[in-house]
Amino acid sequence: MGEEDLLFIKNVALRRKIEQAIAASVFFRLQAQAAGSPEFTKEMFRISLLYIAAIIEAMLLYVYKDCNFSDTEREYKFPHAIPQEFQHDKRGKIVIAIEVDTKRHERALHLGFLATYIQKERVISTQITERIRRVNDIRNTFHLSKSRQGMRCTSQSVEEATKTLTDTISSIRAYLDSKQRKTALREEGRPRM
């Protein structure tokens, strides 16, 4: 993937960060291949995958913001417990609250949510979304407290993650290009003032 493949990203600072992250991912992949220890090799592959997952997440967040997508989450405000004589559930207190839908905060726009949301908006395919979930599952093994059982960090998993990244970028670029062409056609059809 060359620098020209990312020129559709209008945010220059983000584009540079993504380019640097791609370079870092390649660096750690090469370090893994040159490592002598199988454990060190696996950890270098894991770091490469961590970068790939972060790049995918940044790309999905970019298209989410660029297209002005928006989602809400349900919150319960001002909870008040009902009187004790009506409390008959041993699992907890019964409360009355105001249910409101609020705009989803950016910190809630994590990779799993973004992949599902962007797929529903038909930016990426179901197959890419499933592959993103696999990359995310492997990325989550970077947390030392999470089980790594069944999660293999190999050259092949890095290859698959890299393919997922390039397919994600291609899909986003195609979607944004299509959107831009549609906007240009609509504007051409409008009468000039």
DANORMO-V721796 format. One record per pair of residues at least 12 apart in sequence whose ideal C-beta (glycine too) atoms are under 8 Angstrom apart, sorted by the first residue. I is the first residue (numbers start at 0). GAP is how many residues later the second one is. Records with the same first field share a line. If there is no record, write none. Layout:
I: GAP ; GAP
//
This chain:
0: 21 ; 165 ; 168
2: 16
4: 164 ; 168
5: 12 ; 13 ; 163
7: 164 ; 165 ; 168 ; 169
8: 53
9: 56
10: 51
13: 44 ; 48
16: 41
17: 37 ; 40 ; 41
20: 30 ; 33 ; 34 ; 37
21: 29 ; 33
23: 27
24: 23 ; 26 ; 27 ; 30 ; 137
25: 22
27: 16 ; 17 ; 19 ; 20 ; 23
28: 15 ; 16 ; 19 ; 126 ; 129
30: 13
31: 12 ; 13 ; 16 ; 123 ; 126
32: 122
41: 111 ; 112
42: 110
44: 108 ; 109 ; 110 ; 112 ; 113
45: 92 ; 95 ; 96 ; 107
46: 95
47: 110 ; 113
48: 86 ; 89 ; 90 ; 104 ; 108 ; 109 ; 112
49: 89 ; 92
51: 83 ; 106 ; 109 ; 110 ; 112 ; 113
52: 58 ; 82 ; 83 ; 85 ; 86 ; 108
54: 110
55: 55 ; 59 ; 76 ; 79 ; 108 ; 109 ; 112
56: 53 ; 54 ; 57
58: 106 ; 109 ; 110 ; 113
59: 51 ; 54 ; 55 ; 58 ; 108 ; 112
60: 45 ; 48 ; 53
61: 110
62: 55 ; 60 ; 109 ; 112 ; 113
63: 45 ; 50 ; 53 ; 54
65: 110
66: 54 ; 56 ; 109 ; 112
68: 48 ; 49 ; 52
69: 33 ; 34
70: 32 ; 33 ; 46
71: 29 ; 30 ; 31 ; 32
72: 28 ; 29 ; 31 ; 32 ; 35
73: 25 ; 26 ; 27
74: 24 ; 25 ; 26 ; 27
75: 21 ; 22 ; 23 ; 24
76: 20 ; 21 ; 23
77: 19 ; 20
78: 16 ; 17 ; 18
79: 15 ; 16 ; 17
80: 12 ; 13 ; 14
81: 12 ; 13 ; 14
110: 21 ; 25 ; 28
111: 21 ; 24
114: 14 ; 17 ; 18 ; 21
115: 13
121: 53
122: 48 ; 49 ; 52
123: 43 ; 44 ; 47 ; 48
124: 46
127: 36 ; 39 ; 40 ; 43
130: 29 ; 32 ; 33 ; 36
131: 32 ; 36
133: 26 ; 30
134: 25 ; 26 ; 29
136: 14
137: 13 ; 15 ; 19 ; 23
140: 12
//
